[in-house]
Amino acid sequence: MIKHIVFFNLADNAEGKSKAENAAYIKAELEALKNLIPQIITIEVGINHPEAPAGNYDISLYTEFASSDDLDAYQTHPEHKRVATYIAKVKTDRACVDYEV
């Protein structure tokens, strides 16, 4: 199994939305991929708690896939690319770890 974990920081304002609006939009769009991309076993998107330390990332994405090939299929899927294109417009930073268990 491959676990794919990504963290994003978002701009305060981008694409005509506040950081909070973009975070909620991204969460909904990413979670909707579960019904569109069959390779996703698990997907969870978290928005950083308002009382958390200022240095935390704004959004976390946790996904599980059966194999590296399934992760690749997810990353190249047109619906994932659509969401990723939006995220690229509003993010200021990204960190990612992929590991096998």
C-alpha positions in Angstrom: 0.0 0.0 0.0 1.2 3.5 -0.9 0.3 6.4 1.4 0.4 9.9 -0.2 0.4 12.8 2.2 0.5 16.4 1.0 0.4 19.7 2.9 -0.4 23.1 1.3 -0.2 26.7 2.4 -2.6 29.0 0.7 -2.4 32.7 -0.2 -4.5 35.0 2.0 -6.6 35.9 -1.1 -6.5 34.3 -4.5 -8.9 33.6 -7.4 -11.3 36.0 -5.9 -11.6 34.0 -2.6 -10.2 34.3 0.9 -7.9 31.7 2.3 -10.8 30.1 4.2 -13.0 30.0 1.1 -10.3 28.4 -0.9 -9.5 25.9 1.8 -13.2 24.8 1.9 -13.4 24.7 -1.9 -10.2 22.6 -2.2 -11.4 20.2 0.6 -14.7 19.6 -1.2 -13.1 19.2 -4.6 -10.4 16.8 -3.4 -12.9 14.7 -1.4 -15.2 14.4 -4.4 -12.3 12.7 -6.3 -13.1 9.5 -4.3 -16.2 9.0 -6.4 -14.4 9.8 -9.7 -11.1 8.0 -9.4 -11.4 4.3 -8.6 -7.8 3.9 -7.5 -8.4 5.9 -4.4 -8.8 3.6 -1.4 -8.9 6.4 1.3 -8.9 10.1 1.0 -9.1 12.6 3.9 -8.6 16.3 3.7 -8.1 18.5 6.8 -8.2 22.2 7.2 -5.8 23.5 9.9 -7.7 24.4 13.1 -8.0 28.2 13.6 -6.3 28.0 17.0 -3.3 25.9 15.8 0.1 27.4 15.7 0.7 30.0 12.9 3.5 27.9 11.4 1.2 25.0 10.5 0.2 24.2 6.9 -3.3 25.3 5.9 -4.5 22.0 4.4 -3.5 18.4 4.7 -4.3 15.6 2.1 -4.1 12.0 3.2 -4.6 9.3 0.5 -4.0 5.6 0.2 -3.5 3.5 -2.9 -2.9 -0.2 -3.5 0.3 0.4 -5.6 2.6 3.0 -7.1 0.8 2.4 -10.4 -2.5 3.4 -8.7 -0.9 6.5 -7.3 0.3 7.4 -10.8 -3.2 6.8 -12.3 -4.6 9.2 -9.7 -2.0 11.8 -10.4 -2.6 11.7 -14.2 -6.4 11.4 -14.0 -8.0 14.5 -15.7 -10.2 15.2 -12.6 -7.1 15.3 -10.3 -5.3 17.5 -12.8 -8.3 19.9 -12.8 -8.2 20.2 -9.0 -4.4 20.4 -9.0 -4.5 23.3 -11.5 -6.7 25.2 -9.2 -4.5 24.5 -6.2 -1.5 25.7 -8.1 -3.2 29.1 -8.5 -3.9 29.6 -4.8 -1.0 27.8 -2.9 2.1 29.4 -1.7 3.9 26.2 -0.5 3.6 22.5 -0.8 5.2 19.5 1.0 4.7 15.9 0.1 5.7 12.4 1.3 4.8 9.1 -0.5 5.7 5.9 1.4 4.9 2.2 1.2 3.6 0.1 4.1 
